Amino acid sequence: MPKSPYPIYDSAQRGSPAIEELRELLRYRNLLLQMVRRDVVTRYKRSVLGIAWTMLNPLGTTLVLTIVFSEVFGAERSYAAYVLSGLMAWLFFAQTTNACMVGLIWGSGLLHRIYMPRTIFAVSAIGTGLVNLVLSIIPLLLVTIIVGIPLTPAALLLPVAVLFLAMFSLGLGLLLSSIAVHFADVTEMYQILLTAWMYLSPVIYRIELIPEKYHWIVQMNPMYYLIEYFRAFIYSGVLPSLEETLLVASISLVTLLLGWLIFARKADEFAYRV
């Protein structure tokens, strides 16, 4: 039989959906970069202060929280740096996981017109969040110096904590997106869950302030470990132990793999449901 001059697609020869999705994402990396750029530019396009809001927003929130809660959770001068370091990690997580769901749902029009890897919406949300997080590190360093906390060489390894935080957020964002495609109410319900989740995380308080018999509730929260790990490099100025690093790495990697595998397996159905 003569060889056909046209490419032939054989679904039986398709590899693992997770691997195929990763390959397609790499092929569309230029589109991914353009989506991140679009999100960053669009967000601050008509703002007077522009991208400076990325730094002013966490600073303003920290100021409010410090004034309101400093007398309750501790009035030491370093409390502002404690709040800001935890708040930055939390805002990145909350905003990116929510953006993963919203991006897929609002991008459904593109899925009906052209082909693109479905994970591109979640990955671009993480990319946009990373840009904002990197810019937010500037006020964090300033506040840390102002309150008298010395910067140590451990601060140079902060990208390690950022990487684990991004992995966990992407994995959970993909899991949530897989559910939100089928149940649109998940997006609204998640906003309520985030409020409760924040108060179960050590953002504005230290775990020592909670009665010891309730510590297990906080310790069941994966964000407890990620926030404390992120905070260690700047606020505490120390390198986390190997055990802490392995724990955070395991939480992040397992969540990412689970989210990617489930999302990739269901990705072909999304164009028919969103």
MARDREN-632163 format. One record per residue: residue in three letters; x, y, z of N, C-alpha, C, CB in turn. Coordinates in steps of 0.05 Angstrom, whole numbers, plus 32768, in hexadecimal, padded with zeros to 4 digits. Glycine has a CB too. Example, Ala and Ser with C-alpha at 12.3 -4.5 7.8 and 13.67 -1.06 7.14 Angstrom:
REM residues 2
ALA81087F8E809C80F67FA6809C81087FBE809C80E27FA780B5SER81017FD3808E81117FEB808F81028001809D811A7FF48072
//
This chain:
REM residues 274
MET80117FE880008000800080008012801980007FED80008019PRO800D802C7FED801E80447FEC801980558005801880547FD3LYS802F8062800D802E80738025801E808C801F804A807A802FSER800B809380317FFB80AB802E800B80C480317FE380AB8041PRO800880D8801F801680F28022800B81038038801681018008TYR7FF580FB80447FE8810B80597FED80FF80757FCA810E8054PRO7FF0811080887FF4810580A37FDB80F680AD7FFB811B80B7ILE7FE080DF80BA7FCA80CF80C47FCB80CE80E27FCB80B280B8TYR7FB480D580EE7FB380D4810C7FA680BA81147FA380EC8117ASP7FB480AB81257FAB8092812F7FA88095814E7FBE807A8128SER7F90809681587F8B809A81747F96808381857F6E809E817AALA7F99806B81787FA3805481867FC08057818D7F9F803B8176GLN7FCE8069817E7FEB806C81837FF0808481967FF980708169ARG7FDC809081A07FDF80A781B17FEB809E81CC7FC580B681B6GLY7FFE80AE81D6800A80A781EF7FFA80AF8207802680B481F1SER800780B1821E7FF980B982367FEE80D58233800C80B7824FPRO7FD480D9823B7FC980F582397FD9810982487FAC80F58243ALA7FE48102825F7FF48115826E800D811D82607FFB8109828AILE801B810A8253803381108244802C8120822B804280F6823DGLU80178118821D800F8127820580088143820C7FF7811981F8GLU7FFA814782227FF38163822A800C817482307FE181628243LEU80208168823C8039817682418047817D8228804B81658253ARG8048816A82158055816F81FB8047818681EC8054815681EAGLU802C818681EC801D819B81DF802281B681EC7FFF819481DELEU802481B68206802981CF8215804481DA820D802781CB8233LEU805881C9820A807281D38201807181DD81E5808781BC8204ARG806181D081D4805E81DA81B8805281F581B7804E81C681A8TYR803F81FA81C98031821481CA803C822781DE8013820F81D0ARG8056822581E48062823681F98062825481F18080822D81FDASN8063825A81D78062827681CF8046828281D58068827981B1LEU8031827281D08016827B81D78014827E81F58001826781CDLEU8020826C8204801F826E8222802C8288822B802E8257822ELEU8042828F8220805082A88227803F82C18220806B82AB821AGLN803182BF8209802082D58201800882D88214801782D281E4MET7FFD82C2821D7FE782C382307FEE82CF824A7FDB82A78234VAL800682C88254801082D4826D801482F28269802A82C68276ARG802082F9825380258316824E800B8325824C803583198234ARG7FF78319823E7FDD8326823B7FD0832A82567FCA83158229ASP7FD1831682687FC4831882827FD1832E82937FC582FD8291VAL7FEB832F82927FF9834482A27FF3835F82988018833E82A2VAL7FF58363827D7FF0837D82717FD3838682757FF7837D8253THR7FC0837482707FA4837A82727F9D8383828E7F9383638269ARG7FA8837582A27FA1837B82BE7FA7839782C67FAF836882D0TYR7FBD83A382BC7FC683BD82C57FC583D282AE7FE283BB82D0LYS7FB883CB82987FB883DD82817FAD83F882867FA983D0826AARG7F9683FA82947F89841382997F8D841E82B57F6C84118293SER7FA0841282C37FA6841B82DF7FBA843182DF7FB0840382F0VAL7FB5844582F07FC7845C82F17FE3845382FB7FBC84728304LEU7FE38442830F7FFC8439831A80078421830C7FF984338338GLY7FF7841582FA800183FE82EB800983E782FB8017840782DAILE801F83DB82F4802883C38301803183C7831E803F83B782F1ALA803383E08326803A83E68342802583DB8355803E84048346TRP800D83D7834B7FF883CC835C7FFE83B083667FDD83CC834ETHR800F83A2835780178387835F8026838883798028837A8349MET8035839E837D804483A28396803383B083AC805D83B28391LEU802283C283A3801283D283B77FFB83C283C3800783EB83AAASN7FF083B083B37FD983A083BD7FE0839083D67FD0838E83A8PRO7FF5837F83D67FFC837083EE8005838284058011835C83E9LEU8011839983FE801A83AC8413800183B88421802B83C28407GLY7FED83C084127FD583CB841D7FC683B7842F7FC383D68408THR7FC4839E84257FB7838984347FC68384844E7FB483708424THR7FE08383844C7FF1837E84647FED83948478800E837C845CLEU7FEB83AD846F7FE883C384817FCE83C184917FE883DE8472VAL7FB883BA84837F9E83B684907F9F839F84A47F8983B1847BLEU7FAA8388849C7FAC837284AE7FBD837784C67FB68359849FTHR7FD3838684C17FE5838C84D87FD7839E84EC7FFE839A84CDILE7FC883B284E37FBA83C484F57FA483B685047FAE83DC84E5VAL7F9583A484F67F7F839785027F87838185157F6D838B84ECPHE7F9B8371850D7FA28359851C7FBB835A852C7FA383428509SER7FCA836F852B7FE4837085397FE0836D85577FF3838A8533GLU7FCB837985627FC78377857F7FBC835B85877FB3838C8588VAL7FB0834E85737FA4833385797FB9831D85777F8D832E8567PHE7FC8831E85617FDA8308855B7FF7830F85617FD88301853EGLY7FFC8326856D8018832D8574801F83488569802C83178569ALA80298359857A802E83758572804B837A856C802583888587GLU805C836585698078836A8563807B837685488088834F8565ARG80908384854480958394852C80968382851380AE83A4852FSER809F836A851680A3835984FF8089834C84F580B683438506TYR8072835285028059834684FB8051834D84DE8043834F850EALA8058836584D58051836E84BA805F835C84A58059838B84B5ALA8078835584AA808783448498807C8327849980A58344849FTYR8073831F84B08068830484B3804E830284A3806282FE84D1VAL803D831684A58024831684968028831884788012832E849FLEU803A832A8470803F832E8453804A8315844680528346844FSER805D83088453806982EF8447805482D98444808082E68458GLY804382D68458802D82C28456801882CA8442802182BD8471LEU801282E484427FFD82EE842F800582EB84127FF7830B8436MET801E82F0840C802882ED83F1802582D183E6804582F683EEALA802D82BE83F7802A82A183EF800C829A83EC8037828F8404TRP7FFC82A483FE7FDF829D83FD7FD282AA83E57FD182A68416LEU7FD782C383DF7FCB82D183C97FD282C383AE7FD282EE83C8PHE7FEC82BB83AC7FF482AD83947FE482948390801282A78395PHE7FE2828483A67FD3826B83A47FB58270839E7FD5825C83BFALA7FA8828283AC7F8C828783A97F858292838D7F81829A83BEGLN7F9582A583847F8F82B2836B7F9582A083537FA082CB8368THR7FAA829083547FB1827F833D7F9E8267833B7FCD82758340THR7F97825B83527F84824483507F69824D83467F818236836BASN7F608264834E7F47826E83447F49827583267F3E82878354ALA7F608281831E7F64828983027F65827082F07F7D829A82FFCYS7F6E825A82FA7F6F824282EA7F53823982E27F7C822B82FAMET7F41823A82F47F25823382EE7F18824882DB7F1482308307VAL7F1B826182E27F0E827682D27F19827782B67F12829182E0GLY7F34827382B47F40827482997F36825E82877F5E8270829CLEU7F32824682917F28823182817F0B823582797F2A8216828FILE7EFA823F828B7EDE824482857EDA825B82727ECF824A829FTRP7EE9827182777EE6828882657EF48284824A7EF082A18273GLY7F078271824A7F15826C82317F08825782207F3182648237SER7EF0824F82287EE3823982197EDD824181FC7EC882338227GLY7EDA825B81F77ED5826481DC7EEC825D81C97ED0828281DBLEU7F05825F81D47F1C825881C47F1D823A81BE7F36826181D2LEU7F16822A81D27F16820D81CF7F03820481B97F0F81FF81E9HIS7EEE821381B57EDB820C81A07EE4821581847EC0821981A6ARG7EF8822681837F01823081697F1C822581607F03824E816AILE7F2F822481727F4A821B816B7F538206817F7F5D82338169TYR7F6881F881777F7381E481897F8981F1819A7F7E81CC817AMET7F8A81EB81B37FA081F381C47FA081E081DC7F9E821181CDPRO7FB681DB81E97FB681CA82007FA581D682167FD381C5820AARG7F9481C582227F8181D082367F8F81DA824F7F6D81BA823ETHR7FA781CF82557FB581D7826D7FC181F3826A7FCC81C38273ILE7FC081FE82527FCD8218824E7FC0822E825F7FCC82208231PHE7FA6822C82647F98824082747FA2824082917F7A823C8273ALA7FA58228829C7FAF822582B87FCC822E82BA7FAB820982C2VAL7FDD822582A77FF9822B82A87FFD824982A48009821C8293SER7FEE825682937FF08273828F7FE8828282A97FE0827C8277ALA7FD4827782B77FCB828482D07FE2828382E57FB2827682DBILE7FF0826C82E58007826982F7801D827D82EF8011824C82F8GLY8022827F82D58037829182CB803182AE82D28039828E82ADTHR801882B682CF801082D182D6801382D682F47FF382D782CEGLY800C82C28304800F82C48321802C82C68329800282AC832ELEU803E82B8831B805A82B98321806582D5831B806A82A48311VAL805C82E18306806582FC8300805D830F83178059830682E5ASN8044830D831F803B831E8335804A8318834F801D831B8339LEU804F82FF8354805D82F7836D80798301836E805D82D98370VAL808782FF835780A38309835680A48327835C80AF8303833BLEU809183368350808F83538355808883598372807B83608343SER80788348837F8070834C839A8086834783AE8058833B83A1ILE809B833883A580B1833383B780C0834C83BE80C4831E83AAILE80BF836083AC80CD837A83B280C3838783CB80CA838D839APRO80A8838C83CE809F839883E780A3838583FF8081839E83E5LEU80A3836B83FB80A98359841180C5835D841C80A5833C8408LEU80D88360840A80F48365841380F6837F84218107836483FALEU80E88394841780E983AE842380DD83AE843F80DA83C38412VAL80C683A1844280B9839F845D80CB83908470809E8392845BTHR80D7837A846680E8836A847780FF837A848280F283518468ILE810B838A84718122839B8479811983B0848C813083A78461ILE810283BD848780F883D3849780F183CA84B480DF83DF848BVAL80E683B284B780DF83A884D280F7839C84E080C9839484D0GLY810E839C84D38126839484E1812D837684DF8123839A84FDILE8121836884CC8128834C84C8813F834A84B4810F833B84BEPRO8156834084BB816C833F84A98168832A84938186833884B8LEU81708332847B816F832084648187830D8465816D832F8449THR818382F48462819982E08463819C82D38447819382CB8478PRO81B282C5844381B582B78429819E82A4842281CF82A78429ALA818F829C84368178828A843181648296841E816A8282844CALA816382B1841E815082BF840C815582B983EF815182DD8411LEU816E82B283E8817482AB83CC8167829283C2819382A983C9LEU815F828183D58152826883CE8133826983CF815B825283E0LEU8129828283D2810C828583D280FE827A83B9810582A383D4PRO810B827B83A180FF826F838980F78251838D811182718372VAL81058243839E80FE822783A480E2822683AF8112821A83B7ALA80DC823783C380C2823883CF80AD824183BB80C1824A83E7VAL80B4825483A980A2825D8395809B8246838180AE82758385LEU80AF8236837A80AB822083688097820C837480C582128362PHE809B8204838D808981F1839A806C81FD839C809381EA83B6LEU806A821683A28050822383A38042822383888053824083AEALA805182288373804682288358803D820C8350805B82338344MET804D81F88357804681DC8351802C81D4835E805C81C98359PHE802A81DB8378801181D483877FF981E2837C801581DA83A5SER7FFC81FC83767FE6820C836C7FDD820383507FEE822A836ALEU7FF081FB833F7FE981F183257FDA81D78327800281EE8313GLY7FE481C583387FD781AB833B7FBB81AE83457FE7819A834ELEU7FB781BE835A7F9C81C283647F8A81D183517F9D81D1837FGLY7F9681E483427F8781F3832E7F7D81E183187F9882098323LEU7F8D81CD83107F8481BA82FB7F6E81A883067F9C81AA82F2LEU7F7181A0831F7F5C818F832B7F41819E832C7F6481868347LEU7F4281B783367F2A81C783387F1E81CC831C7F3181E18346SER7F2F81D183087F2681D682ED7F1781BE82E27F3D81DE82DBSER7F2281A682E87F15818E82DF7EF9818B82EA7F26817582E6ILE7EF5819483027EDA8193830F7EC881AA83057EDC8193832DALA7ED481C283037EC581D982FC7EB981D782E07ED681F282FEVAL7EC681C882CE7EBB81C482B37EA081B782B47ECF81B482A2HIS7E9D81A482C77E84819582CA7E7081A382DC7E8A817982D4PHE7E7A81B282F07E6881BF83047E7181DC83077E6981B08320ALA7E6381EE82F97E6B820A82F97E6A821783147E59821A82E6ASP7E5A820C83277E58821883427E72821583527E41820B8351VAL7E84820483497E9D820083587EAC8219835A7EAE81EA834ATHR7EAC822A83457EBA824383467EB18255835C7EB88252832BGLU7E97825883607E8C826983757E91825C83917E6E826E8371MET7E8D824283927E91823483AC7EAE823683B57E88821783A9TYR7EC0823683A27EDC823883A97EE3825283B67EEE82348390GLN7ED6826883AF7EDB828183BB7ED4828083D97ECA829783AEILE7EBF827283E07EB7826F83FC7ECC825D840A7E9B826383FFLEU7ED4824883FD7EE8823684097F028244840E7EEC821E83F6LEU7F0A825683FC7F23826483FF7F23827684187F29827583E7THR7F0C8282841E7F0A829284367F0F8282844F7EEF82A08438ALA7F02826B84517F06825984687F23824E84687EF282428467TRP7F2D824784517F48823B844E7F5D824F84587F4D82338431MET7F59826984527F6D827D845A7F6F827E84797F658298844FTYR7F58827D84867F59827E84A37F63826484B07F3E828684AELEU7F64824F84A17F70823684AA7F8E823584A47F62821E849FSER7F98824A84977FB4824B848F7FC28261849F7FB782518470PRO7FDC825D84A57FEB827084B67FF3828984A78003826384C2VAL7FDF8298849E7FE582B1848F7FE782C884A27FCF82B6847AILE7FD482CC84B47FD482E284C67FD982DA84E37FB982F184C4TYR7FDC82C184E97FE182B885047FF682A285047FC782AE8511ARG8002829D851B80158287851E8006826F852A802C82908530ILE800F8258852280018240852B8003823D854A800D8227851EGLU8017824A8556801A8248857380038255858280348255857CLEU7FF4826785747FDE827485817FC5826285827FD7828E8572ILE7FC5824C85737FAF823A85737FB3822585897FAB822C8557PRO7F9E821E85987FA1820985AC7FAD81F085A07F86820385B9GLU7FBF81E485AF7FCE81CD85A47FBC81B6859B7FE181C385BALYS7FA581B385A77F93819D85A07F8781A185847F7D819A85B4TYR7F8981BA85797F7F81BF855F7F9581C2854A7F6E81D9855FHIS7FAD81BE85517FC381C0853E7FC081AD85267FDE81BB854CTRP7FB58196852B7FB3818285167FA1818C84FF7FA781698521ILE7F8E819E85057F7D81A984F07F8E81BA84DC7F6681BA84FCVAL7F9F81CB84E77FB081DC84D77FC581CA84C87FBE81F184E7GLN7FCF81B684D67FE481A584CA7FD9819384B47FF1819584DFMET7FBF819084B27FB38181849C7FB1819284837F97817784A4ASN7FB781AC84857FB481BF84707FCF81C084607FAC81DB847BPRO7FCF81B984477FE981BA84387FF481D684357FE581AE841CMET7FE281EA84357FEC820684337FFB820F844C7FD58219842ETYR7FF68202846280058208847A8023820384757FFC81F68492TYR802A81ED8469804681E68464805281F7844E804881C9845DLEU804281FD8439804C820E84238051822B842C8039820D840CILE803F8235843C804282518446805A825384598029825B8454GLU805D8240846B80738241847E808D823C8470806F822B8493TYR808D822C845B80A68228844B80AE8241843C80A282108437PHE809A824E8430809F8268842280A9827D8436808582718414ARG809D827E844D80A48292846180C0828E846D809082918478ALA80CA8275846D80E3826F847A80FB827E846D80E882518479PHE80FA828184538111828C8445811482AA8449810F82878427ILE80FE82B8844D80FF82D5845080FB82DD846D80EA82E2843FTYR80E582D5847980DE82DE849480F082D184A980C182D8849ASER80F382B784A7810482A984BB812182AA84B480FB828C84BEGLY812782AD849A814382B08492815382968495815082C584A1VAL8146827F8493815382668497814C82538480814C825984B2LEU815D823F847C8157822A84688146821584758171821E845CPRO8130820E8469811F81F88475812F81DE8476810581F48464SER812781CD8488813581B3848B812F81A18473812D81A584A5LEU813F818C8470813B8179845A811F816C845C81508164845AGLU81178166847580FC815A847980E6816D846F80F881528496GLU80E98186847680D4819A846E80D4819D845080DA81B5847BTHR80EB819D844380ED81A0842680E181888418810A81A3841ELEU80E78170842280DB8158841680BD8157841980E8813F8423LEU80B381608430809681608435808881738421809081688452VAL8093818C841F808681A0840D8089819783F0809481BB8412ALA80A0818C83E980A4818283CE8091816C83C780C1817983CASER808C815A83DA807A814383D6805D814D83D2807B813083EDILE8054816083E38039816B83E18035817883C68034817F83F8SER8049818883BD8047819683A480478184838C805D81AB83A2LEU805A8171838C805D815F83768045814C83728077814E8378VAL803B814183898024812F8387800C813E837D801F812283A3THR8007815683877FF08166837F7FF2816D83617FEE817F838FLEU800A81748358800E817B833C80098163832A802A81868337LEU8015814C83318012813483207FF4812B83208023811E832BLEU7FE7812C83377FCC812383387FBA813683277FC281238355GLY7FBE8150832A7FAE8163831B7FB3816082FD7FB4817F8324TRP7FCD815D82F57FD4815C82D97FC8814282CC7FF2815C82D5LEU7FCB812C82DA7FC1811282CF7FA3811382CB7FC980FB82E2ILE7F94811C82E07F77811D82DE7F6E813082C97F6B812482F9PHE7F7A814882C87F72815C82B57F78815382987F81817682BAALA7F8F814782947F97813F82797F858128826F7FB481358278ARG7F7C811782817F6B8100827A7F4F810A82717F6880EC8291LYS7F468120827D7F2B812B82777F2C814182637F1E81348290ALA7F44814A825A7F468162824A7F37816182307F6381678244ASP7F35814A82237F288148820A7F09814D820C7F2C812C81FEGLU7EFE814B82247EE2814F82287EDA816C822C7ED8813E823FPHE7EEF817D82337EE98198823B7EDB81A982267F0281A58244ALA7EE481A5820D7ED881B581F77EBA81B181F47EE681AF81DDTYR7EB0819A81FE7E94819481FC7E84819C82147E90817681F7ARG7E9281A582297E8581AB82427E8681C8824B7E90819A8258VAL7E9B81D682427E9E81F2824A7E91820582357EBB81FA824E
//
